[in-house]
Amino acid sequence: MSTLPIITLPDPLLRKASDPVEQVDAELLKLADDMLETMYDAPGVGLAAIQVGVPKRLIVLDVADEDDQPNPLTLFNPEILKIDGNETRVHEEGCLSIPDFRLEIERPARLVVGYIDRQGKPQELAADGLLATALQHEIDHLNGKLIIDFLSRLQRDMVVRKFKKAAREAPA
């Protein structure tokens, strides 16, 4: 396994909708393992393939507490099947593709996600709390949506300008 470079704002690839995974194969499983290593190294609780420059519908997550055993999840072609009730949850979210930026976002508190597992089998996962939030965040990435899209247009433009300026000033 190896760590992969994470692309950051303003890279236009982050706005690209990801393509479905046709078949889970050794190459995609290696990518998932590398993504997990990258996510743990960053550190983060989730990572979408598009964030490492691969526009495939693949996400990895691990919302286990630091004191608990790691509980990595790999989901191919994840999609929200059901939002459970009207209850919402507000959580301060960060994003590995938007470093040093955090934003409180209100999202549904519980949901059910359908996906293909590492063996290529269809599965469903009921989630609440941080896992529900992280799933929604990573699925947003697969659709080209970022946490800054929850801001007003003016605030979003200010964040994008800041990252464009930083990208221009970064050594080549």
N, C-alpha and C positions, 0 to 999 in steps of 0.2 A: 504494500500500500504506500501511497505517497500523497503529499498535500498538493493541492492545485491552486493556481492563482484565482482569486475572487475578483470579478469585474465590479467596478463601482460607478456610481453616478458620475458623469453624465453619459456613460457608454450607452449608445442607442439599442444595443442588443437586449438590455433590461426591459425594453418596451415591446419586445417581440413575443407574440404568443407561441408557446412551445408546441411541437408536433407530438401526436400520440406515439407511444411505444408499441411497435408491431409485435415484437416477440422479446421475451426476457432471455438474454443469452449471456455467455461468459464475459463479453466485452462490457455489457451494461452492468453486470454484477460487479465487475472490477471498478467501473466508474462509480457505482454506489458506495463501494468500500472506500475509494479514494475521497469521495465527498464526505463520508462520515469522518475520516481522519482529518480532513480540512476543517469540518465543522467543529470538532473537538479542539483542534489546534487554535482556532480563531479567537476565543471560544464563542460558540453560539449554540442555540437549541434546535435550529433547523437550517436547511440549505436546499435550494432548488437547483437543478442541473443548469438552468439558464444563468445562474450566478457564477458558474465556472465556464461559461461560454458554450454550453451544449444545449441547444433548444429542443430538448426532449422532456416529456411529461414524467419527470422523476423527482421525488423529494425524499430527503432523509431527515429524521428528527430524533431527538432524545431529550425529553423533559424531566428526566430523573434528577432528584436533588443531588447536590455534590456528595452528600453522605451516603447515598444509595448506590447500589450496583448500576452500571450503565444499562439502559434499556433502549438500544437503537431500533428504529423503525425505518423500513425502506418501502416506499409506496410508488408503484408505477401506475400511471394514468389515474391519479386520484381525482375524485369528483364528489362534491357535496350532494348526497342523496336526499337528506332531510335535515331541516333545522327544527330542533325540538323546542316548541313553545315560544313564548315571547320574551323570555328572560334574556337579559344581556349582561355582559361583563366588560368592565373597563380595565384595560391593562396598558402599562407603559411599554411600548414596543420599540425595539431597536432593529437594525438591519445590517447585516455584514456588508451589503453593497452600498450602504449610506453610513460610513463610519462616524462615530461620535455624534450621532443624531438620535434622539429618542422622542417619542410622541405618544400621548395617551389616546387610545383608540377604543371605541365601544363596538363590540361585535357580539353576535349571538353566543350565549353561554354553553349551549349543547348542540351537538349535531351528529349525523351519521355520515361517514365517508365510505364510498366504494372504491376499491383499488385492486390492482394485481400484485400479488406478493412475490417474493424472491424465487419461488418455485413456478411462477407463471399461473397461479391459481387465483380466481376471483375471491375477494374477501370483503367484509364490511367491518368497520370500526366505529363504535359509539364513543364519543369523546366529550369531555367537559373540562372546565378550568383551563389551565395553561395549554394542555394538549389541543383543545378545541381552538384556542386562539392561534397557536403555532400552525396548526393545519390550515386555517383560513389564510394566514399570512403567506405560507409557502404556496398554496394553491393560487393566491393572487399573483405571485411571481410567474407562475406558469401561464397566466393570462395577460402578462405585461403590465400588471398593476403594482404600484409601490406604495409604501406607507405615506409618502408625501401626497398621494392622491386624496387623502383624508383631510388635507389642509385646504384653506381657501386658495383661489388662484394666485392672489398676491403673495401669500406666504410661501406657496409652492415655488413660484418664480424666484423668490429670494433665495430659497435653499438651492435650487438648481444653479442660479448664478454663482453662488458661493463655491459649489463643487466644480463648475466650469472654470472659474478663476484658479482654483487649486490645481486642476488638471493642467492648465496652461503654464503655471509656475513650477510644476513638478519637473525635476531633472529627467531628461529623456533616457 
